[in-house]
Amino acid sequence: MTGYNELKGAAQILVVEDDPVQRRLLKNAIERHGHVVHQAENGRIGLEMVKRGGGLYNVIVLDLMMPEMTGLEFLEAAHEFGTQIPVIVQTGQGGIETVVQAMRAGAFDFVVKPVSPERIANSIANALKLDQREIKARSGRRARSGAVGFDDIVSASPAMIRVIDLAQRASQSNIPVVLEGESGVGKELVARAIQSAGDRSGKPFVTVNCGAIPHNLVESILFGHEKGAFTGATERHVGKFMEADGGTIFLDEIGDLPLEVQVKLLRAVQQGEIETVGARTAHKVNVRLISATNKDLIEEVKNGHFREDLYYRLNVFPITIPALRKRKEDIPHLVRVFADRFSTEQKNGRRMTVSAGAMALLTAYDWPGNIRQLENAIFRAVVLTEGPELTETDFPQIAAQLPEYEVVDHLALVSDNARPELVAAEYQVAQSVIGELTARINETPDNAIASTNPAGEVRTLADVEEELIRFALKFYRGQMSQVARKLGIGRSTLYRKLKDYGIDPDNPQKDAA
C-alpha cells in the first residue's frame, strides 16, 4: 500500500454505497491507508460523479444491491461510456449468479460483506498496482536482479496478508525463520522480500536446494573444502556459507539434509562458525539463516530424520504459506500479473487480457503445483495463443481435469437471446467457482439447500432457515460465536432458534431429544 502513496501521492477512491453505516466504515478503513475517499449514496449519483470526474478516481468500491441503480446497472452503464477505472464490488445478500455477472461485466475484484479493513485495503492496493502500469518494468528487474520487496508479492487473501505481516516483522531482526508450505507456494519469494526489507538489503542472498544435492556432496557445497581434502578435490572450494557472509543464506527443503551435516549446521547457527572439509580451523561467518520445507519437521524429528536440537534452533519464527487452493482470492490477481508479464515479453510489448470465462476456469482449478504451476500454464498459453485475449480454449489441459466444467459461449450468455442450456451450464460453473471464493463451501459436499420441496412447491422460510442453521453448525464445527456471526444474528437469537427447531448443536443433523 505504501508504494503508491510514496510514488503518486494519495489515491482517489470513490465509494458507491447506499448504507450510510457501511459508507462510514469504508471511509475510515480506506482513509487509514492514506487515500482520499469520495462518496455516492447510490449508483446513479456515483455514475454522474464518474462522468464529471474526468479521470479523477483511481478505484471504485461499488455495492451491488442498491435502490435506483444496482451495481450491475452501474457496471453496464460505466462500460458503455468507456471508463477504465478498476471496480471492486461488494456482495452481501446478492446470490452467486449476481457476483458472476459482476465479474463478467468487468469488475476487477469482489469482497464479501462484512469486509475487513485489511481485505479492502489490499484489494485497493492491487487495483492501484494495475493502474500504475508498472508491472512490466518491475517484473523485468526482478528477473534480472532477483531484488524482491513485499510490494511485489501478489496478495488479496487474508491468509497471505497475515503471511506478509509476519514476514515484515521478521525482516526487522536476524531471527531464524522457517517458511513452511507445499512446493511452489512462493517460499523463496517471501525469503527474498525478508532480505530486501532488512538491514542486509543489497548483501548476498544465496539459495541452496538441499534436496537437489547428492548426499555425499552436501557438506562440501555448504561449508566448502580445501584442496586435496578428498579424492577429486583438485582445488579449494568456497562453500555457500562463505558466499553468503554478511548476507542471507536460504536453505530450501532443509528437511532433506543428512543427519551428519545437520550437526555442522547446528554449530554454524549456534556459534557462527563453519568447518571447511579438510581445514584444521573453523571459520567465522555472519549470515542470516532462512529455511524452508514442505515437510512436517516435527514429524521428521519424531521419526529420527531430523535433529531435535537443530529443529528448535531453526524453528524460532515459523511462517506457514498456504497452498493456492486455500487462497483462491489471489488467483485472479496472479493471472493478471503473469499474463501481463509474459505478453509484454513474448508479444513485442503488447499487453494481453484474460477473458472472464478463462478466469473462472483458472479459479475453479485446485493447482496442486501451486503458483509455479499457474505461472507455467499462463506462460504456455501466452506463447501459443494468436489472439489478443486468453480464453478457456487456451487452457485445454486444465479444462480436461475439470469434467464438470463446460466451455461455453460467454457472449451468448450476456445477449438477449442467450440459450437456456448455456445459462444453466454457466450457472453450474458459477456455483463451483464463486461458492469457493466467498465461503469455502467446496470443502463440504452436501451444501446445497433446495428452494422447493419434493412436491415441487416453494419451501417455507422456517424450513429453509432450519436447514441453513443445521448446515452452518456442521460447517463451522459447532463454534457458536462464528455460526451466529456468519448467519448475521446474535448468540441469544441463535440459541432460541435451536430450541424452537429442536436442533442439537453437538449433532445438528439429528433432532434434539
Residue pairs with C-beta under 8 A, 6 or more apart in sequence:
1 33
1 34
1 121
1 122
1 124
1 125
2 34
2 151
3 129
3 151
4 11
4 125
4 128
4 129
4 132
5 11
5 33
5 34
5 35
7 132
8 132
10 34
10 35
10 36
11 35
11 36
11 58
11 59
11 124
11 128
12 35
12 36
12 38
12 56
12 57
12 58
12 59
13 30
13 35
13 36
13 37
13 38
13 57
13 58
13 59
13 60
13 61
13 124
14 38
14 39
14 40
14 46
14 49
14 50
14 53
14 57
14 59
14 60
14 61
14 85
15 23
15 26
15 27
15 30
15 37
15 38
15 39
15 40
15 60
15 61
16 40
16 42
16 43
16 45
16 46
16 60
16 61
16 62
16 63
16 66
16 71
16 74
17 23
17 26
17 39
17 40
17 41
17 61
17 62
17 63
17 66
17 90
18 41
18 42
18 63
18 66
18 67
19 63
20 41
22 63
22 90
22 113
23 39
23 41
26 37
26 61
26 120
27 37
27 39
28 117
29 117
29 120
29 121
30 37
30 61
30 120
30 121
30 124
31 37
32 117
32 121
33 121
33 124
33 125
35 124
38 49
38 56
38 57
40 46
40 49
42 66
42 67
42 68
42 69
43 62
43 66
43 68
43 69
43 70
43 71
43 73
43 74
44 68
44 69
46 60
46 62
46 74
47 69
47 74
47 77
47 78
49 57
50 57
50 60
50 78
50 83
50 85
51 81
57 85
58 85
58 86
58 127
58 128
58 131
59 85
59 86
59 87
59 88
59 124
59 127
59 128
59 131
60 85
60 86
60 87
60 88
61 87
61 88
61 90
61 120
61 124
62 71
62 74
62 75
62 87
62 88
62 89
62 90
62 107
63 71
63 89
63 90
64 70
64 71
64 72
64 89
64 90
64 91
64 94
64 98
64 99
64 102
65 71
65 91
65 92
65 93
65 94
69 77
71 89
71 90
71 102
72 98
72 101
72 102
72 105
75 87
75 89
75 102
75 105
75 106
75 107
76 105
78 85
78 87
79 105
79 106
86 108
86 109
86 127
86 130
86 131
87 106
87 107
87 108
88 107
88 108
88 109
88 110
88 111
88 120
88 123
88 124
88 127
89 99
89 102
89 107
89 109
89 110
89 111
90 110
90 111
90 112
90 113
90 115
91 98
91 99
91 102
91 110
91 111
91 112
91 113
91 438
92 112
92 113
92 114
96 427
96 430
96 431
96 434
96 435
96 438
97 427
97 430
99 110
99 430
99 434
99 438
100 360
100 426
100 427
100 430
100 433
100 434
102 110
103 110
103 356
103 359
103 360
103 434
104 356
104 410
104 413
104 414
108 126
108 127
108 130
109 123
109 126
109 127
109 156
109 332
109 333
110 437
111 119
111 120
111 123
112 438
112 439
116 158
118 158
118 161
119 156
119 158
119 161
122 155
122 156
122 161
123 156
126 154
126 155
126 156
126 333
129 135
129 151
130 336
135 337
135 340
135 341
136 340
136 341
136 344
136 349
138 152
139 337
139 340
139 341
139 344
140 345
141 147
142 148
142 152
146 192
146 205
147 192
147 196
148 189
148 192
148 193
148 196
149 193
149 196
149 197
150 164
150 167
150 168
150 193
150 196
150 197
152 189
152 193
153 160
153 164
153 186
153 189
153 190
153 193
154 330
154 333
154 334
154 337
155 161
155 163
155 164
155 330
155 333
156 329
156 330
156 332
156 333
157 322
157 327
157 328
157 329
157 330
159 322
159 326
159 327
160 321
160 322
160 327
160 330
163 190
163 319
163 320
163 321
163 322
164 190
164 193
166 317
166 319
167 177
167 190
167 193
167 194
167 319
168 197
170 177
170 194
170 317
170 319
171 193
171 194
171 195
171 196
171 197
171 198
172 197
172 198
173 198
174 198
174 288
175 316
175 317
176 269
176 289
176 290
176 291
176 313
176 314
176 315
176 316
176 317
177 191
177 194
177 289
177 290
177 291
177 316
177 317
177 318
177 319
178 254
178 290
178 291
178 292
178 293
178 297
178 314
178 315
178 316
178 317
178 318
178 319
179 187
179 190
179 191
179 290
179 291
179 292
179 293
179 318
179 319
179 321
180 292
180 293
180 294
180 297
180 318
180 319
180 320
180 321
181 187
181 292
181 294
181 320
181 321
181 322
181 323
182 294
182 323
182 370
183 294
183 369
183 370
183 372
184 324
184 369
184 370
184 371
184 372
184 373
185 321
185 322
185 323
185 324
185 370
185 371
186 321
186 370
186 371
187 252
187 292
187 321
188 207
188 250
188 252
188 292
190 319
190 321
191 205
191 248
191 250
191 290
191 292
192 205
192 250
194 248
194 290
195 201
195 203
195 205
195 247
195 248
195 288
195 290
198 288
200 246
200 247
200 248
200 288
203 246
203 247
203 248
204 243
204 244
204 245
204 246
204 247
204 248
205 244
205 247
205 248
205 250
206 240
206 243
206 244
206 247
206 248
206 249
206 250
207 250
207 252
208 221
208 222
208 240
208 249
208 250
208 251
208 252
209 252
209 253
210 218
210 251
210 252
210 253
210 254
210 255
210 256
210 257
211 252
211 253
211 256
212 253
213 221
215 258
218 257
218 258
218 261
219 260
219 261
219 264
219 277
220 229
220 230
220 233
220 237
220 239
220 277
221 239
221 240
222 239
222 240
222 241
222 261
222 264
222 265
222 274
223 239
223 240
223 241
223 264
223 268
223 274
223 275
223 276
223 277
224 236
224 237
224 238
224 239
224 241
224 242
224 274
224 276
224 277
225 233
225 236
225 237
225 239
225 276
225 277
225 278
226 233
226 236
226 276
226 277
226 278
226 279
227 233
227 234
227 235
227 236
227 278
228 278
229 277
229 278
229 279
230 277
230 278
233 277
233 278
239 274
239 276
240 249
241 249
241 268
241 274
241 285
241 287
242 274
242 283
242 285
244 285
244 287
245 285
245 286
245 287
246 286
246 287
247 287
247 288
248 287
248 288
248 289
248 290
249 287
249 288
249 289
249 290
250 290
250 291
250 292
251 257
251 289
251 290
251 291
251 292
252 291
252 292
253 292
253 293
253 294
253 295
254 291
254 292
254 293
254 297
254 314
255 293
255 294
255 295
255 297
255 300
255 305
255 306
257 265
257 306
259 305
259 306
259 307
262 306
262 307
262 310
263 307
264 274
264 275
265 310
266 307
266 309
266 310
266 313
267 273
267 274
267 275
267 282
268 274
268 285
268 287
268 289
269 289
269 310
269 313
269 314
270 313
272 284
272 285
272 286
273 282
273 283
273 284
273 285
274 282
274 283
274 285
275 282
275 283
276 283
289 314
291 314
297 306
297 311
297 315
298 311
300 306
301 307
301 308
301 311
323 367
323 370
324 330
324 331
324 366
324 367
324 370
324 371
324 374
325 366
325 367
325 368
328 363
328 436
328 437
329 437
331 359
331 362
331 363
331 367
331 374
332 359
332 363
334 371
334 374
334 375
335 354
335 358
335 359
335 362
335 374
335 378
336 354
338 374
338 375
338 378
338 379
339 352
339 353
339 354
339 378
339 382
339 390
340 351
340 352
342 352
342 378
342 379
342 382
342 383
343 350
343 351
343 352
343 382
344 350
344 351
346 382
346 383
347 382
350 388
352 382
352 385
352 388
352 389
352 390
353 388
353 389
353 390
354 389
354 390
355 389
355 390
355 391
355 392
355 410
356 410
357 391
357 392
357 407
357 408
357 410
358 390
358 391
358 392
358 394
358 395
360 429
360 430
360 433
361 392
361 395
361 398
361 399
361 402
361 405
361 407
362 374
362 377
362 395
362 398
363 433
363 436
363 437
364 402
364 405
364 429
364 432
364 433
364 436
365 398
365 401
365 402
367 373
367 374
369 376
377 395
377 397
377 398
378 390
381 390
381 394
381 395
382 390
384 394
385 394
392 399
392 407
393 407
399 405
399 407
404 428
404 429
404 432
405 429
405 432
406 425
406 428
406 429
408 422
408 425
408 426
408 429
409 422
410 426
412 418
412 419
412 422
413 422
413 423
413 426
432 442
435 441
435 442
435 447
436 442
441 447
441 475
444 471
444 474
444 475
447 471
447 475
449 464
449 467
449 468
449 471
450 459
451 458
451 459
451 464
452 458
452 459
453 459
453 463
462 501
465 497
465 501
466 501
466 503
468 487
469 483
469 487
469 494
469 497
469 498
469 501
469 503
469 508
470 503
470 508
470 509
471 508
472 483
472 486
472 487
473 483
473 503
473 505
473 508
474 508
474 509
476 482
476 483
476 486
478 505
478 506
478 508
480 491
480 494
480 495
480 505
481 491
483 494
484 490
484 491
484 493
484 494
487 494
489 497
497 503
498 505
498 512
502 511
502 512
503 511
503 512
504 510
504 511
504 512
504 513
